[in-house]
């Protein structure tokens, strides 16, 4: 069993720092010395003028640690950093998928991170703004906000692992994000069931919403009408804003990669056991950019939109990904 | 939430992750601090079964926790052992007759160590866990969001799945597949026990409850209310579990609720709550829970938490 401890005692009363952060977001920034005046009051152990290092740490059986913390200065990101016990051979940033896929893939990502950490790879996971425990509204989530958050998580891990190779993994829609971040740094890239056409992905989501509404005996509102009425579309209980809905079809995975070639692992999680046409085309596009592409297919029976959380297939996908990454880090 | 309240809704800056030690592994909890003077109460949020993080289905736990902060209430949302960031080994199946009381016990004890009183808010499997814990150890209130009233799905659906359908599946190939797989053998054992219980319940004389009704649920609800703990039920009007609840209220559950009088509040929100696949349903659910918690803590607030 893992041993754990929280490094920071809890502050269950509103703390001066939290109050300052909150007022800062509301545009009521206090004087610079405000926080310093609070020190010595017995309410906090935090150095004057600096925010508390509010993180929790769990030490695993193998000596590796998992640090959970909110990252950033303004809109905070929930992050979990898996740190190996011994020498670190490299890193991985995991870009979680969004909408219904976020929960569906979650445990698979946790399992991957723990396997990699046991093999000497540090892994940074995080919740993008508007998802999970992070700040922000789901309706404000856009491709650009996802890229900004992934870039921040990448920088956070790079600061901890200077000079090491840091791979990036993206699943479904977030494959676009991972591709942009990995491409910018020429790092190894892992794509799990990537979305190659954002508009088709959104249409699939709207179809799933219509099916869900019909099952409830309700006539779904036209997306355009709903967007005009309240500024977002309710996609199976998750508000999707205008910008994300309008993410253009011409945003393509290969184009996101930029000019730097990088090794790519392409994982298909679909009903069929051979690479489908859009992935064959993607592989060719990536190879034409001098990328070394490895492809794996793992049969999966369910629809991504209707299975809320899924464990299988996990082991095979995790094993294949770990093997591929260890050969490149 | 009014515009004035919105300005004091908590954000991640008001939150802190913490690992809570439990018998089955360290549980990752996210604690939301109050943005108003503290009432000395913490709401413990329990999610349903599954492998998603404790942000809950569609972030409803996050939204609820951050709104409750405006009442001067702390919140703790956590992942069960083996789930998401929590340590320990998870089970392959979440069983309603085996709620994760030890996990909740560890979190509730942690809350007590902070000098706070606990109100439990559980969704589906989490509701059953909250009820089970409250019956044994007490709480200052429990909100049960779409709680199932059966222990085994196969039992509740018995009327829709006649035995001959199960018998038709007993082909040599299927039997061989079950015999070879430990997981499927365990699942078969659960099904067999559920059908046995169902048969026993069906032939019992004088039972004023549906045959699929969980005896654990009745016993625990009775014990909780006998302790004087306020209970909130919230269902979606389209939830199959709400139909079960209505059916059960004609029998033993109804008697227990009537005896409890004003301790029990029942609210019905539009749509289907299980899965929370509608924004309106989420909003309505959050509002009902927020209002109920406010009704519990307002007297505390007025007396300065005494």
Interface residues (C-beta under 8 A of the other chain):
Chain A: X1 X2 X3 X4 X5 X6 X8 X10 X11 X12 X13 X14 X15 X18 X21 X22 X25 X26 X54 X55 X56 X57 X58 X60 X66 X68 X69 X70 X75 X76 X78 X80 X102 X103 X106 X107 X110 X127 X131 X132 X133 X134 X135 X138 X212 X216 X217 X234 X236 X237 X238 X239 X308 X309 X310 X311
Chain B: X7 X8 X11 X12 X13 X14 X15 X16 X17 X18 X19 X21 X24 X25 X26 X28 X30 X31 X33 X34 X35 X36 X38 X42 X50 X51 X52 X53 X54 X55 X57 X58 X59 X62 X74 X83 X84 X85 X87 X88 X92 X114 X115 X116 X238 X271 X272 X275 X276 X277 X278 X279 X280 X281 X282
